């Protein structure tokens, strides 16, 4: 594999080293992951966008929304056996 040297300031280098160490990868691997992640196209479903816009209009209209604490409790179930979709909880 052919490599190239990219110069960064000391603060950026320190941040990259710290983040790489936190993830257990080399700086080279971290930068490669970041480059791929940043360039990956994001699939956007028009129905999802329409739903988000509908919800935002609800907020802007002043109608009641879900309390923050209720949403936080639900988010904490993500990745656990207790997780249920929002409308199934």
C-alpha positions as CSV (number, residue, x, y, z in Angstrom):
1,X,0.0,0.0,0.0
2,X,1.4,3.4,-1.0
3,X,1.1,6.0,1.8
4,X,1.3,9.7,2.0
5,X,2.2,12.2,4.8
6,X,-0.4,14.7,5.8
7,X,0.6,17.5,8.1
8,X,-1.7,18.7,10.9
9,X,-1.2,21.1,13.8
10,X,-0.2,19.7,17.3
11,X,-3.7,20.0,18.8
12,X,-5.2,18.1,15.9
13,X,-2.5,15.4,16.1
14,X,-3.1,15.0,19.9
15,X,-6.9,14.7,19.4
16,X,-6.4,12.1,16.7
17,X,-4.0,10.1,18.9
18,X,-6.4,10.3,21.8
19,X,-9.4,9.2,19.8
20,X,-7.5,6.4,18.1
21,X,-6.3,5.2,21.5
22,X,-9.9,5.3,22.9
23,X,-11.1,3.1,20.0
24,X,-8.1,0.8,20.1
25,X,-7.0,1.6,16.6
26,X,-4.0,3.4,15.0
27,X,-4.3,7.0,13.8
28,X,-4.1,5.7,10.3
29,X,-7.0,3.4,10.8
30,X,-9.0,6.2,12.5
31,X,-8.5,8.6,9.7
32,X,-9.4,6.0,7.1
33,X,-12.6,5.3,9.0
34,X,-13.4,9.0,9.2
35,X,-12.8,9.4,5.5
36,X,-15.1,6.5,4.5
37,X,-17.8,7.6,7.0
38,X,-17.7,11.2,5.8
39,X,-18.0,10.2,2.1
40,X,-20.6,7.5,2.5
41,X,-23.9,8.5,1.0
42,X,-26.7,8.8,3.5
43,X,-30.0,7.1,2.4
44,X,-32.9,9.4,3.1
45,X,-36.4,8.1,2.9
46,X,-38.9,10.8,1.8
47,X,-41.5,9.3,4.1
48,X,-39.1,9.8,7.1
49,X,-38.5,13.4,6.1
50,X,-42.3,14.0,5.8
51,X,-42.8,12.5,9.2
52,X,-40.1,14.7,10.8
53,X,-41.6,17.7,9.2
54,X,-45.1,16.8,10.5
55,X,-43.7,16.4,14.0
56,X,-41.8,19.7,13.8
57,X,-45.0,21.4,12.8
58,X,-46.6,20.0,15.9
59,X,-43.9,21.5,18.0
60,X,-44.1,24.9,16.3
61,X,-47.9,24.9,16.7
62,X,-47.6,24.7,20.5
63,X,-49.5,21.5,20.8
64,X,-48.5,19.1,23.5
65,X,-45.4,17.0,22.9
66,X,-43.9,14.1,24.9
67,X,-42.0,15.1,28.1
68,X,-38.3,14.9,27.9
69,X,-38.1,12.4,30.7
70,X,-40.4,10.0,28.9
71,X,-38.3,10.2,25.8
72,X,-35.1,9.6,27.8
73,X,-36.6,6.5,29.5
74,X,-37.4,5.1,26.1
75,X,-34.0,5.9,24.6
76,X,-32.3,4.1,27.5
77,X,-34.1,0.9,26.4
78,X,-32.3,0.9,23.0
79,X,-30.2,-2.2,22.5
80,X,-31.8,-3.9,25.5
81,X,-34.5,-6.7,25.7
82,X,-36.9,-4.0,27.0
83,X,-36.8,-2.0,23.8
84,X,-40.1,-1.5,22.0
85,X,-40.8,0.8,19.1
86,X,-42.2,4.1,20.3
87,X,-45.8,3.2,19.3
88,X,-45.5,-0.3,20.8
89,X,-44.3,0.7,24.3
